Amino acid sequence: MLYLGVIGKPISHSLSPAMHNAVMKKLGINGIYLAFEVDDFEGAVRGASKLGFRGLNITIPYKENAYSIADEASDDVKIVKAGNTILFENNQIKVFNTDIYGFQKAVEKSGFKLKDKRIAIIGAGGAARAITYASLKAGTEIITIFNRTYEKAVKIKEDIQSFYPEKQIIPKKLETINFSEFDIIVNATNIGWKNENLFEIIGKYPEKTKEKKLFFDTIYTQTKFLKIGKSLGYKTQDGRWMLVLQGAMSFKIWTSIYPDEEIMFRTLKKAQKVKKDKA
């Protein structure tokens, strides 16, 4: 029996169980993927290991904790100091970051490339770390990180800059953002889950221009951030493909099988509809 799961807080919104359980059923794997809301991150991880779990996904707010608990970390995790995938193997906790892959490939599915783009990242948590690194790896020369707590944005620069000394990571206070300066604007916070308006919180709204822009939200619903971007004629992408792609790579880490992305995406959309109908 293959035991997998996701841990975070909150977790009730997670659609990962539906996605991974559908894939295991399709592949004929005798397994189950469960969601756990936890307060004691380390205790939950070590408990899952003792219970015979093969692996876990890690979501908000524990991605940076995942790095600190690792017995073995991938090179990407060592750089970004955050992980979203745990593999239990040989009595060790091995930590990976598949958000990096997920973000890059999700942006490409929207018709954009990260190379040479002007990118603004809103937020400075684990997702922002992965997105910063993914963008630099893909050829972005300048990344600007906007956060309410300026020091957290500075910390990302300190942790990652030395690996890309020829490129620029610029930390700024959230309220200083000027949307017109960027080609891709990413919401890497959880602001929007409860229908909050990120632009209202910032105190600034984007303006309509003739430039091609992508508004990308790591949240996998149509947030006000995306709706307003779309109303101005810009391309938008929610976090569903990023969730699918990072999940597919996590599944490969656990099983050595890269699953069918389309099955995962269709299952995700169906699960969203069910949740919406129940609401």
Summary of the structure (lengths in Angstrom):
residues: 279
radius of gyration: 18.2
end to end distance: 33.0
largest distance: 56.2
contacts: 949
relative contact order: 0.14
helix: 45%
strand: 20%
